[in-house]
Amino acid sequence: MKDITIIDNFINDEELEEARQFIGEESLNINGEIYDESNPSINRQWFFIPIDNAYKKILVDLRPTRDWSYDMENIIPSAKNFILKIKNRIDKCTNTNFKLERVYLNRQVRGQDVTLHTDDSKANVYTLLIYIGDITPENYDKAGGDLELITKEITRIEPFTKRAVLFKGYIPHQAYAPLVPDLTRISIAFKFVDMSDELPFDVRYS
C-alpha cells in the first residue's frame, strides 16, 4: 500500500449530503442525549482544540484507554451506518481488513491553520480524510486550504469536496485553513490500524 493515496469522488453526491447531516451543532449521541453539559466532546458536539487551532466533533473512539465510551452503540444510527459503509469501502479499495480506531470531524475557517503534527508513530496506522466542505476546483484559486504532507518531499493536496486521502499516520502533515471568510474546510477523519502489518517498533520521519 502506498504511503499516500488520493481518491477523487470517493463518495457520491447522496453520501456527501448524508455526511453533512453530522456537521450541525446538535449532539450525535443516540436520541440526542446530553451526558455532560460542560463537556461537548462527550456529547459528540463541536469543541475547539487550541493545540490544533481547529474544531473537532468526535463520532467514534474505540481505543481502550478512553475514559468515555464513544462506541457504536450510543451514536445515532445514520452515523453508525455511514461509518461502517466507509470502512467497508476502504477495505475493498485497499484489499485490507482494517481495524477501526477513531472517527471524528474537523472544521476550519479562515485563520485556523492546523499546526504540523503526526497522528501516530506506528507504521501500520493510517488516516483516511474525506472532504465534505465547500472547497471545489471552481473556487480553489481563492479558497486554498491544502493538506501538506512531509516525507522526503512535500506533497500538497487540494481539499476538494468528495475527495479522500489515505496516508500513513506517522507522516508529518498540516491542514491549512481557507483563505477567505465565506468558506469552511470540513473533513471527516477515520483512523485505521492494519493488523496484518503490525511492527514491533516505531517509525518516524526526522
N, CA, C and O of each residue as an XYZ file, in Angstrom:
824
protein
N       0.837     -1.186      0.000
C       0.000      0.000      0.000
C       0.882      1.250      0.000
O       1.898      1.296      0.694
N       0.497      2.251     -0.771
C       1.271      3.478     -0.842
C       1.221      4.239      0.477
O       0.294      4.081      1.271
N       2.227      5.057      0.687
C       2.223      5.909      1.878
C       1.115      6.956      1.803
O       0.513      7.307      2.818
N       0.849      7.452      0.590
C      -0.177      8.469      0.362
C      -0.999      8.077     -0.864
O      -0.439      7.837     -1.933
N      -2.309      8.010     -0.719
C      -3.202      7.669     -1.827
C      -4.324      8.698     -1.894
O      -4.972      8.978     -0.885
N      -4.555      9.258     -3.072
C      -5.631     10.227     -3.295
C      -6.717      9.559     -4.125
O      -6.432      8.955     -5.159
N      -7.961      9.668     -3.673
C      -9.086      9.058     -4.383
C     -10.132     10.139     -4.615
O     -10.813     10.554     -3.677
N     -10.266     10.593     -5.844
C     -11.283     11.588     -6.162
C     -12.658     10.945     -6.220
O     -12.794      9.782     -6.600
N     -13.679     11.712     -5.839
C     -15.064     11.229     -5.828
C     -15.194      9.900     -5.071
O     -15.847      8.963     -5.529
N     -14.560      9.851     -3.914
C     -14.638      8.650     -3.080
C     -16.058      8.425     -2.579
O     -16.485      7.287     -2.388
N     -16.784      9.520     -2.367
C     -18.203      9.428     -2.035
C     -19.001     10.130     -3.128
O     -18.470     10.991     -3.830
N     -20.279      9.764     -3.275
C     -21.121     10.399     -4.284
C     -21.922     11.542     -3.670
O     -21.795     11.824     -2.478
N     -22.738     12.190     -4.476
C     -23.493     13.357     -4.002
C     -24.429     12.997     -2.853
O     -24.550     13.746     -1.884
N     -25.083     11.859     -2.965
C     -26.009     11.433     -1.906
C     -25.264     11.187     -0.602
O     -25.750     11.557      0.467
N     -24.088     10.567     -0.678
C     -23.294     10.297      0.525
C     -22.716     11.583      1.104
O     -22.532     11.689      2.316
N     -22.429     12.560      0.246
C     -21.972     13.857      0.724
C     -23.040     14.504      1.603
O     -22.741     15.002      2.688
N     -24.269     14.495      1.136
C     -25.354     15.062      1.930
C     -25.586     14.255      3.201
O     -25.926     14.805      4.249
N     -25.397     12.955      3.092
C     -25.510     12.088      4.274
C     -24.483     12.493      5.329
O     -24.812     12.602      6.510
N     -23.241     12.715      4.901
C     -22.180     13.099      5.838
C     -22.412     14.495      6.397
O     -22.111     14.757      7.561
N     -22.943     15.386      5.580
C     -23.161     16.759      6.026
C     -24.262     16.872      7.079
O     -24.379     17.897      7.750
N     -25.058     15.832      7.220
C     -26.066     15.836      8.280
C     -25.424     15.811      9.668
O     -26.078     16.134     10.659
N     -24.155     15.431      9.742
C     -23.479     15.288     11.036
C     -22.738     16.557     11.460
O     -22.165     16.592     12.549
N     -22.738     17.600     10.623
C     -21.876     18.754     10.911
C     -22.590     19.867     11.679
O     -21.986     20.903     11.955
N     -23.851     19.674     12.027
C     -24.564     20.680     12.799
C     -24.084     20.739     14.240
O     -23.155     20.028     14.624
N     -24.713     21.578     15.026
C     -24.295     21.781     16.410
C     -24.908     20.761     17.369
O     -24.476     20.659     18.517
N     -25.896     20.014     16.919
C     -26.593     19.101     17.821
C     -25.729     17.896     18.188
O     -24.753     17.583     17.506
N     -26.107     17.229     19.278
C     -25.413     16.028     19.719
C     -25.683     14.882     18.750
O     -26.779     14.756     18.205
N     -24.663     14.049     18.546
C     -24.832     12.843     17.737
C     -25.006     11.606     18.604
O     -25.037     10.487     18.091
N     -25.120     11.798     19.918
C     -25.445     10.657     20.780
C     -26.850     10.169     20.452
O     -27.704     10.953     20.039
N     -27.083      8.895     20.633
C     -28.378      8.325     20.302
C     -29.465      9.044     21.100
O     -29.316      9.304     22.294
N     -30.538      9.352     20.419
C     -31.667     10.110     20.987
C     -31.272     11.526     21.391
O     -31.988     12.181     22.148
N     -30.124     12.002     20.885
C     -29.681     13.355     21.205
C     -29.343     13.554     22.664
O     -29.377     14.678     23.163
N     -29.021     12.484     23.350
C     -28.811     12.557     24.795
C     -27.596     13.413     25.151
O     -26.548     13.301     24.515
N     -27.735     14.257     26.157
C     -26.644     15.089     26.659
C     -26.136     14.473     27.955
O     -26.862     14.408     28.947
N     -24.890     14.024     27.944
C     -24.326     13.338     29.101
C     -23.632     14.293     30.069
O     -23.597     14.047     31.275
N     -23.082     15.381     29.535
C     -22.329     16.307     30.388
C     -22.372     17.686     29.747
O     -21.734     17.920     28.721
N     -23.122     18.594     30.350
C     -23.285     19.934     29.791
C     -21.956     20.667     29.643
O     -21.812     21.519     28.766
N     -20.991     20.343     30.489
C     -19.717     21.064     30.474
C     -18.684     20.426     29.556
O     -17.577     20.947     29.418
N     -19.029     19.305     28.927
C     -18.059     18.590     28.095
C     -18.690     18.239     26.748
O     -19.253     17.154     26.601
N     -18.606     19.137     25.762
C     -19.253     18.877     24.473
C     -18.702     17.666     23.734
O     -19.408     17.065     22.924
N     -17.439     17.295     24.001
C     -16.886     16.137     23.294
C     -17.634     14.859     23.649
O     -17.849     14.006     22.788
N     -18.035     14.719     24.924
C     -18.786     13.544     25.352
C     -20.160     13.499     24.679
O     -20.714     12.427     24.436
N     -20.694     14.680     24.386
C     -21.999     14.757     23.748
C     -21.919     14.673     22.229
O     -22.925     14.835     21.537
N     -20.712     14.416     21.710
C     -20.486     14.392     20.264
C     -20.958     15.700     19.632
O     -21.705     15.715     18.653
N     -20.488     16.806     20.237
C     -20.718     18.148     19.717
C     -19.370     18.775     19.369
O     -18.321     18.268     19.764
N     -19.407     19.882     18.625
C     -18.172     20.572     18.271
C     -17.488     21.146     19.504
O     -18.148     21.671     20.401
N     -16.166     21.044     19.546
C     -15.391     21.700     20.589
C     -14.065     22.153     19.984
O     -13.529     21.513     19.080
N     -13.551     23.255     20.492
C     -12.329     23.843     19.948
C     -11.113     23.262     20.659
O     -11.085     23.179     21.887
N     -10.105     22.860     19.881
C      -8.858     22.329     20.439
C      -7.747     23.347     20.166
O      -7.288     23.472     19.031
N      -7.317     24.070     21.194
C      -6.315     25.135     20.968
C      -5.027     24.637     20.335
O      -4.447     25.328     19.497
N      -4.566     23.444     20.719
C      -3.300     22.945     20.176
C      -3.395     22.699     18.676
O      -2.401     22.812     17.957
N      -4.603     22.359     18.202
C      -4.826     22.152     16.763
C      -5.285     23.430     16.067
O      -5.183     23.547     14.846
N      -5.790     24.387     16.847
C      -6.333     25.622     16.298
C      -7.515     25.342     15.375
O      -7.666     25.991     14.340
N      -8.349     24.378     15.748
C      -9.492     23.994     14.918
C     -10.550     23.331     15.797
O     -10.319     23.017     16.965
N     -11.716     23.132     15.189
C     -12.820     22.470     15.887
C     -12.872     20.996     15.522
O     -12.536     20.611     14.402
N     -13.300     20.163     16.490
C     -13.493     18.738     16.254
C     -14.834     18.302     16.812
O     -15.366     18.904     17.744
N     -15.367     17.247     16.225
C     -16.557     16.590     16.745
C     -16.292     15.092     16.693
O     -16.160     14.521     15.610
N     -16.214     14.453     17.854
C     -15.916     13.019     17.922
C     -17.158     12.217     17.565
O     -18.247     12.487     18.071
N     -16.989     11.229     16.690
C     -18.072     10.305     16.376
C     -17.862      8.979     17.095
O     -18.747      8.491     17.797
N     -16.666      8.402     16.908
C     -16.353      7.097     17.498
C     -14.907      7.110     17.958
O     -14.029      7.621     17.263
N     -14.666      6.547     19.132
C     -13.305      6.358     19.620
C     -13.263      5.024     20.362
O     -13.777      4.897     21.473
N     -12.646      4.044     19.729
C     -12.657      2.677     20.247
C     -11.367      2.306     20.961
O     -11.149      1.135     21.272
N     -10.513      3.281     21.224
C      -9.266      2.973     21.934
C      -9.569      2.577     23.378
O     -10.387      3.222     24.035
N      -8.927      1.534     23.875
C      -9.229      1.064     25.241
C      -8.819      2.040     26.332
O      -9.256      1.910     27.475
N      -7.988      3.013     25.995
C      -7.517      3.961     27.003
C      -8.496      5.104     27.238
O      -8.274      5.931     28.123
N      -9.567      5.164     26.467
C     -10.503      6.267     26.606
C     -11.261      6.182     27.931
O     -11.682      5.107     28.358
N     -11.425      7.340     28.567
C     -12.196      7.401     29.812
C     -13.690      7.297     29.546
O     -14.457      6.889     30.419
N     -14.096      7.664     28.347
C     -15.511      7.649     27.999
C     -15.703      6.733     26.791
O     -14.825      6.639     25.934
N     -16.822      6.076     26.727
C     -17.088      5.129     25.645
C     -17.781      5.830     24.481
O     -18.980      6.100     24.535
N     -17.019      6.122     23.427
C     -17.591      6.662     22.193
C     -17.781      5.494     21.218
O     -17.196      5.486     20.135
N     -18.579      4.535     21.595
C     -18.681      3.329     20.777
C     -19.830      3.431     19.784
O     -20.500      4.460     19.689
N     -20.044      2.359     19.056
C     -21.054      2.339     18.006
C     -22.472      2.237     18.554
O     -23.438      2.509     17.840
N     -22.597      1.853     19.796
C     -23.932      1.586     20.337
C     -24.618      2.835     20.866
O     -25.827      2.811     21.096
N     -23.880      3.934     21.070
C     -24.535      5.136     21.576
C     -24.383      6.329     20.636
O     -24.397      7.480     21.071
N     -24.234      6.037     19.320
C     -24.236      7.081     18.298
C     -25.491      6.898     17.445
O     -26.015      5.789     17.338
N     -25.969      7.977     16.845
C     -27.189      7.878     16.053
C     -27.004      6.864     14.920
O     -25.913      6.775     14.356
N     -28.046      6.097     14.577
C     -27.911      5.017     13.595
C     -27.405      5.480     12.232
O     -26.647      4.751     11.593
N     -27.797      6.664     11.764
C     -27.344      7.123     10.449
C     -25.837      7.324     10.417
O     -25.195      7.044      9.404
N     -25.264      7.808     11.518
C     -23.814      7.973     11.584
C     -23.117      6.622     11.643
O     -22.098      6.415     10.983
N     -23.660      5.705     12.429
C     -23.088      4.361     12.509
C     -23.080      3.696     11.136
O     -22.079      3.099     10.741
N     -24.197      3.795     10.405
C     -24.287      3.165      9.083
C     -23.298      3.788      8.110
O     -22.691      3.082      7.305
N     -23.130      5.112      8.177
C     -22.181      5.784      7.290
C     -20.757      5.343      7.592
O     -19.982      5.069      6.675
N     -20.414      5.274      8.852
C     -19.061      4.861      9.256
C     -18.762      3.446      8.752
O     -17.695      3.201      8.190
N     -19.690      2.526      8.951
C     -19.466      1.143      8.523
C     -19.382      1.039      7.007
O     -18.612      0.235      6.480
N     -20.169      1.849      6.302
C     -20.114      1.838      4.838
C     -18.747      2.303      4.340
O     -18.177      1.707      3.425
N     -18.228      3.364      4.944
C     -16.920      3.877      4.528
C     -15.820      2.876      4.872
O     -14.895      2.678      4.085
N     -15.915      2.246      6.041
C     -14.902      1.248      6.404
C     -14.888      0.100      5.393
O     -13.822     -0.330      4.952
N     -16.062     -0.389      5.033
C     -16.130     -1.473      4.048
C     -15.564     -1.041      2.702
O     -14.918     -1.831      2.015
N     -15.804      0.209      2.325
C     -15.332      0.693      1.029
C     -13.808      0.794      1.002
O     -13.179      0.378      0.029
N     -13.214      1.340      2.056
C     -11.756      1.475      2.043
C     -11.096      0.101      2.177
O     -10.011     -0.112      1.636
N     -11.729     -0.827      2.884
C     -11.215     -2.201      2.939
C     -11.137     -2.801      1.537
O     -10.145     -3.436      1.179
N     -12.194     -2.594      0.746
C     -12.228     -3.142     -0.612
C     -11.239     -2.430     -1.520
O     -10.584     -3.064     -2.348
N     -11.126     -1.109     -1.369
C     -10.206     -0.343     -2.223
C      -8.755     -0.745     -1.994
O      -7.950     -0.738     -2.925
N      -8.429     -1.091     -0.768
C      -7.036     -1.390     -0.417
C      -6.779     -2.891     -0.253
O      -5.642     -3.309     -0.037
N      -7.838     -3.696     -0.355
C      -7.733     -5.134     -0.117
C      -7.129     -5.420      1.259
O      -6.263     -6.280      1.423
N      -7.626     -4.658      2.243
C      -7.130     -4.748      3.613
C      -8.304     -4.789      4.570
O      -9.289     -4.077      4.376
N      -8.210     -5.609      5.593
C      -9.243     -5.632      6.630
C      -8.767     -4.769      7.791
O      -8.176     -5.262      8.751
N      -9.034     -3.479      7.683
C      -8.576     -2.549      8.705
C      -9.357     -2.722     10.008
O     -10.522     -3.122     10.010
N      -8.689     -2.412     11.102
C      -9.354     -2.269     12.394
C      -9.664     -0.790     12.585
O      -8.768      0.052     12.533
N     -10.934     -0.482     12.804
C     -11.339      0.898     13.016
C     -10.983      1.326     14.425
O     -11.285      0.628     15.393
N     -10.327      2.499     14.536
C      -9.927      3.002     15.847
C     -10.694      4.264     16.250
O     -11.207      4.356     17.366
N     -10.767      5.230     15.340
C     -11.425      6.501     15.662
C     -12.076      7.092     14.424
O     -11.652      6.838     13.296
N     -13.123      7.892     14.656
C     -13.739      8.692     13.598
C     -14.127     10.029     14.206
O     -14.731     10.076     15.277
N     -13.781     11.118     13.524
C     -14.184     12.433     14.009
C     -14.231     13.417     12.845
O     -13.695     13.153     11.769
N     -14.875     14.544     13.076
C     -14.970     15.622     12.099
C     -13.991     16.736     12.457
O     -13.759     17.009     13.635
N     -13.418     17.376     11.443
C     -12.574     18.555     11.599
C     -13.253     19.735     10.907
O     -13.842     19.579      9.838
N     -13.168     20.917     11.522
C     -13.752     22.110     10.913
C     -12.799     23.290     11.064
O     -12.318     23.576     12.161
N     -12.530     23.974      9.945
C     -11.647     25.136      9.951
C     -12.251     26.263      9.128
O     -12.854     26.028      8.081
N     -12.085     27.485      9.610
C     -12.388     28.682      8.834
C     -11.108     29.503      8.720
O     -10.064     29.116      9.245
N     -11.197     30.618      8.043
C     -10.004     31.438      7.801
C      -9.275     31.744      9.111
O      -9.900     32.107     10.108
N      -7.951     31.595      9.098
C      -7.130     31.870     10.268
C      -6.889     30.668     11.161
O      -6.125     30.759     12.122
N      -7.528     29.535     10.862
C      -7.389     28.352     11.721
C      -6.505     27.289     11.055
O      -6.929     26.149     10.866
N      -5.279     27.674     10.704
C      -4.313     26.691     10.208
C      -3.979     25.713     11.332
O      -3.712     26.120     12.463
N      -3.999     24.432     11.012
C      -3.621     23.408     11.988
C      -2.109     23.257     11.971
O      -1.500     23.231     10.902
N      -1.507     23.158     13.133
C      -0.056     23.058     13.227
C       0.446     21.715     12.679
O      -0.303     20.741     12.606
N       1.706     21.686     12.301
C       2.333     20.467     11.793
C       2.331     19.404     12.889
O       2.720     19.681     14.024
N       1.893     18.187     12.554
C       1.780     17.137     13.555
C       1.756     15.771     12.872
O       1.663     15.676     11.648
N       1.842     14.724     13.677
C       1.626     13.355     13.209
C       0.424     12.790     13.966
O       0.089     13.257     15.055
N      -0.217     11.784     13.380
C      -1.373     11.158     14.023
C      -0.986      9.951     14.866
O      -1.704      9.576     15.794
N       0.143      9.348     14.542
C       0.599      8.169     15.276
C       2.066      7.963     14.950
O       2.592      8.582     14.025
N       2.726      7.101     15.700
C       4.136      6.825     15.438
C       4.360      5.458     14.795
O       5.476      5.151     14.375
N       3.323      4.643     14.713
C       3.474      3.277     14.193
C       3.207      3.226     12.691
O       2.369      3.962     12.171
N       3.928      2.352     12.008
C       3.856      2.292     10.547
C       2.596      1.617     10.030
O       2.314      1.690      8.834
N       1.829      0.962     10.894
C       0.627      0.257     10.426
C      -0.657      1.024     10.739
O      -1.752      0.471     10.635
N      -0.527      2.287     11.120
C      -1.689      3.120     11.412
C      -1.903      4.096     10.254
O      -0.964      4.757      9.810
N      -3.133      4.180      9.773
C      -3.475      5.009      8.627
C      -4.561      6.009      8.989
O      -5.407      5.752      9.846
N      -4.521      7.153      8.319
C      -5.578      8.162      8.419
C      -6.258      8.269      7.063
O      -5.596      8.378      6.031
N      -7.580      8.236      7.075
C      -8.375      8.494      5.883
C      -9.140      9.791      6.115
O      -9.918      9.891      7.064
N      -8.926     10.774      5.263
C      -9.671     12.025      5.308
C     -10.626     12.077      4.118
O     -10.231     11.795      2.986
N     -11.868     12.433      4.374
C     -12.848     12.654      3.311
C     -13.319     14.096      3.438
O     -13.786     14.508      4.500
N     -13.198     14.861      2.364
C     -13.540     16.281      2.414
C     -15.015     16.484      2.079
O     -15.503     16.048      1.036
N     -15.712     17.159      2.996
C     -17.147     17.367      2.833
C     -17.509     18.850      2.986
O     -18.667     19.193      3.223
N     -16.505     19.718      2.849
C     -16.731     21.154      2.997
C     -17.093     21.823      1.687
O     -17.689     21.211      0.800
N     -16.717     23.108      1.581
C     -17.168     23.962      0.473
C     -16.136     24.139     -0.637
O     -16.418     24.818     -1.624
N     -14.951     23.549     -0.502
C     -13.868     23.851     -1.430
C     -13.921     22.910     -2.633
O     -13.902     21.688     -2.486
N     -13.988     23.507     -3.830
C     -14.129     22.759     -5.086
C     -13.074     23.248     -6.076
O     -12.430     24.267     -5.829
N     -12.883     22.537     -7.197
C     -11.950     23.039     -8.216
C     -12.332     24.427     -8.732
O     -11.471     25.194     -9.162
N     -13.621     24.744     -8.688
C     -14.089     26.032     -9.212
C     -13.706     27.209     -8.310
O     -13.443     28.303     -8.811
N     -13.669     27.004     -6.996
C     -13.347     28.123     -6.100
C     -11.990     27.966     -5.421
O     -11.636     28.764     -4.553
N     -11.232     26.951     -5.805
C      -9.969     26.661     -5.124
C      -8.963     27.804     -5.227
O      -8.208     28.048     -4.286
N      -8.944     28.507     -6.364
C      -7.958     29.578     -6.547
C      -8.038     30.621     -5.446
O      -7.012     31.153     -5.021
N      -9.247     30.919     -4.978
C      -9.377     31.887     -3.893
C      -9.465     31.215     -2.525
O      -9.233     31.853     -1.498
N      -9.802     29.916     -2.515
C     -10.070     29.233     -1.244
C      -8.831     28.688     -0.561
O      -8.678     28.850      0.650
N      -7.935     28.040     -1.312
C      -6.788     27.388     -0.679
C      -7.245     26.232      0.198
O      -8.168     25.497     -0.153
N      -6.580     26.081      1.358
C      -6.963     25.028      2.289
C      -6.270     23.701      2.064
O      -6.819     22.652      2.403
N      -5.072     23.726      1.498
C      -4.354     22.488      1.175
C      -4.025     21.657      2.414
O      -3.918     22.174      3.525
N      -3.869     20.365      2.187
C      -3.237     19.459      3.145
C      -1.797     19.285      2.689
O      -1.544     18.941      1.534
N      -0.851     19.522      3.595
C       0.564     19.374      3.264
C       1.146     18.213      4.046
O       1.075     18.187      5.274
N       1.726     17.244      3.332
C       2.368     16.085      3.949
C       3.851     16.130      3.635
O       4.251     16.411      2.505
N       4.669     15.847      4.652
C       6.111     15.979      4.508
C       6.776     14.624      4.691
O       6.803     14.076      5.793
N       7.307     14.095      3.613
C       8.143     12.893      3.661
C       9.533     13.332      3.194
O      10.066     14.316      3.709
N      10.123     12.635      2.245
C      11.386     13.113      1.682
C      11.130     14.297      0.753
O      12.041     15.044      0.398
N       9.868     14.442      0.375
C       9.450     15.602     -0.406
C       8.131     16.110      0.172
O       7.521     15.443      1.007
N       7.696     17.271     -0.264
C       6.453     17.856      0.228
C       5.330     17.567     -0.768
O       5.462     17.840     -1.961
N       4.237     17.019     -0.273
C       3.060     16.748     -1.095
C       1.937     17.661     -0.617
O       1.594     17.667      0.565
N       1.368     18.427     -1.537
C       0.241     19.307     -1.212
C      -1.001     18.794     -1.935
O      -0.973     18.530     -3.137
N      -2.088     18.660     -1.183
C      -3.318     18.070     -1.714
C      -4.461     19.058     -1.516
O      -4.695     19.537     -0.406
N      -5.168     19.357     -2.597
C      -6.314     20.250     -2.520
C      -7.484     19.513     -1.858
O      -7.741     18.353     -2.182
N      -8.198     20.174     -0.932
C      -9.277     19.510     -0.200
C     -10.615     19.567     -0.943
O     -11.604     20.077     -0.416
N     -10.635     19.045     -2.157
C     -11.841     19.131     -2.973
C     -12.955     18.265     -2.393
O     -12.716     17.153     -1.922
N     -14.154     18.785     -2.434
C     -15.324     18.083     -1.918
C     -15.434     16.691     -2.539
O     -15.313     16.531     -3.754
N     -15.663     15.697     -1.698
C     -15.843     14.273     -2.052
C     -14.513     13.546     -2.283
O     -14.505     12.336     -2.508
N     -13.394     14.271     -2.229
C     -12.072     13.639     -2.372
C     -11.677     12.975     -1.061
O     -11.990     13.483      0.016
N     -10.990     11.843     -1.150
C     -10.439     11.162      0.018
C      -8.919     11.085     -0.110
O      -8.376     10.992     -1.211
N      -8.251     11.126      1.034
C      -6.801     10.958      1.099
C      -6.509      9.936      2.181
O      -6.929     10.101      3.326
N      -5.793      8.883      1.827
C      -5.374      7.849      2.776
C      -3.864      7.950      2.918
O      -3.138      7.902      1.925
N      -3.383      8.093      4.164
C      -1.941      8.216      4.361
C      -1.535      7.590      5.680
O      -2.343      7.436      6.596
N      -0.254      7.231      5.752
C       0.281      6.657      6.985
C       0.305      7.717      8.074
O       0.720      8.854      7.846
N      -0.148      7.326      9.266
C      -0.321      8.282     10.333
C       0.962      8.890     10.862
O       0.914      9.925     11.527
N       2.122      8.277     10.587
C       3.371      8.837     11.097
C       3.925      9.944     10.204
O       4.931     10.566     10.545
N       3.280     10.196      9.066
C       3.760     11.248      8.173
C       3.387     12.619      8.751
O       2.206     12.874      8.985
N       4.345     13.494      8.985
C       4.006     14.838      9.459
C       3.136     15.562      8.431
O       3.409     15.519      7.231
N       2.104     16.215      8.908
C       1.198     16.898      7.991
C       0.582     18.116      8.657
O       0.574     18.252      9.881
N       0.069     18.993      7.811
C      -0.521     20.248      8.272
C      -1.707     20.577      7.379
O      -1.621     20.471      6.155
N      -2.819     20.977      7.997
C      -4.025     21.344      7.261
C      -4.176     22.850      7.288
O      -4.346     23.445      8.353
N      -4.115     23.473      6.111
C      -4.240     24.919      6.026
C      -5.706     25.324      5.950
O      -6.515     24.652      5.311
N      -6.033     26.416      6.601
C      -7.401     26.922      6.622
C      -7.744     27.593      5.293
O      -6.845     27.938      4.527
N      -9.037     27.782      5.013
C      -9.418     28.558      3.832
C      -8.855     29.976      3.909
O      -8.623     30.507      4.995
N      -8.643     30.573      2.755
C      -8.069     31.905      2.689
C      -9.125     33.001      2.764
O      -8.796     34.169      2.968
N     -10.383     32.630      2.601
C     -11.475     33.611      2.568
C     -12.495     33.261      3.648
O     -12.609     32.098      4.034
N     -13.239     34.256      4.140
C     -14.116     34.027      5.289
C     -15.418     33.309      4.993
O     -16.075     32.844      5.924
N     -15.818     33.200      3.731
C     -17.132     32.638      3.437
C     -17.087     31.155      3.090
O     -18.077     30.601      2.614
N     -15.946     30.509      3.324
C     -15.822     29.080      3.040
C     -15.387     28.339      4.305
O     -14.681     28.891      5.149
N     -15.818     27.085      4.423
C     -15.445     26.240      5.561
C     -14.766     24.983      5.042
O     -15.234     24.348      4.098
N     -13.661     24.641      5.674
C     -12.933     23.407      5.337
C     -13.357     22.350      6.352
O     -13.045     22.464      7.538
N     -14.063     21.325      5.891
C     -14.547     20.271      6.784
C     -14.109     18.921      6.238
O     -14.265     18.634      5.051
N     -13.566     18.112      7.109
C     -13.215     16.738      6.732
C     -13.717     15.787      7.801
O     -13.861     16.146      8.970
N     -13.975     14.572      7.368
C     -14.270     13.508      8.314
C     -13.066     12.573      8.306
O     -12.658     12.081      7.254
N     -12.507     12.336      9.478
C     -11.260     11.578      9.611
C     -11.526     10.204     10.200
O     -12.216     10.070     11.210
N     -10.976      9.197      9.564
C     -11.033      7.814     10.038
C      -9.609      7.381     10.367
O      -8.695      7.584      9.568
N      -9.422      6.792     11.531
C      -8.126      6.242     11.919
C      -8.229      4.723     11.903
O      -9.068      4.135     12.585
N      -7.354      4.093     11.106
C      -7.379      2.650     10.928
C      -6.039      2.034     11.328
O      -4.993      2.680     11.263
N      -6.100      0.775     11.741
C      -4.892      0.000     12.011
C      -4.896     -1.210     11.087
O      -5.874     -1.955     11.033
N      -3.791     -1.402     10.357
C      -3.625     -2.574      9.507
C      -3.029     -3.686     10.367
O      -1.822     -3.718     10.606
N      -3.881     -4.592     10.828
C      -3.437     -5.636     11.750
C      -2.532     -6.666     11.077
O      -1.833     -7.411     11.762
N      -2.535     -6.717      9.755
C      -1.668     -7.661      9.049
C      -0.252     -7.139      8.913
O       0.639     -7.854      8.454
N      -0.040     -5.891      9.313
C       1.255     -5.248      9.109
C       1.772     -4.653     10.406
O       2.411     -3.601     10.395
N       1.505     -5.314     11.524
C       1.971     -4.806     12.805
C       3.481     -4.951     12.911
O       4.053     -5.984     12.562
N       4.098     -3.910     13.392
C       5.553     -3.910     13.550
C       5.893     -3.690     15.020
O       5.171     -2.985     15.725
N       6.984     -4.287     15.485
C       7.342     -4.158     16.903
C       8.113     -2.896     17.224
O       8.662     -2.775     18.319
N       8.168     -1.929     16.275
C       8.939     -0.730     16.523
C       8.217      0.462     15.895
O       7.323      0.305     15.063
N       8.627      1.647     16.313
C       8.044      2.880     15.796
C       8.854      3.388     14.627
O      10.059      3.153     14.547
N       8.190      4.090     13.714
C       8.856      4.702     12.579
C       8.510      6.183     12.597
O       7.340      6.550     12.710
N       9.535      7.042     12.486
C       9.293      8.490     12.484
C      10.170      9.130     11.407
O      11.304      8.711     11.174
N       9.618     10.151     10.761
C      10.455     10.976      9.888
C      11.133     12.049     10.737
O      10.496     12.650     11.602
N      12.400     12.287     10.498
C      13.101     13.337     11.235
C      13.269     14.566     10.377
O      13.839     15.560     10.827
